[in-house]
Amino acid sequence: MALFHKKKEEKKSESPCCCGGEQSVSEATTCCGDQVVGFCCVKVLGSGCKACHQLYDNTVKAVEGMGIEVAYITDLQQIMEYGAMSMPALVVNEKLVSSGKVLKPADIVKLLAK
């Protein structure tokens, strides 16, 4: 029910990918219009606290030899679009995979292997 008879704006199902393209949230095998076998986008969502920076550093260490960029997102509007309710959070291929924990590099590698 809309307040004061105003219609809610419909959200687009598209969200920007870390490499500048568009990726559909429902399609896990494509990113930026290309077929992706593994993962394309890895993002750390956080408010800028010590724990968020630690997760970012651990994520960079985990993907060091894989040639994957890690984006650090601090904009609260973008964070809420992923549905992350606690920080820090980790997003892989536009899907939230971890929230509220500082993962060690070994744990991040295990998540990426799934």
Helices and strands as residue ranges (DSSP letters): G 3-5, E 14-16, E 22-24, E 30-31, E 34-35, E 42-45, H 50-62, E 70-73, H 76-81, E 89-92, E 95-99, H 105-113
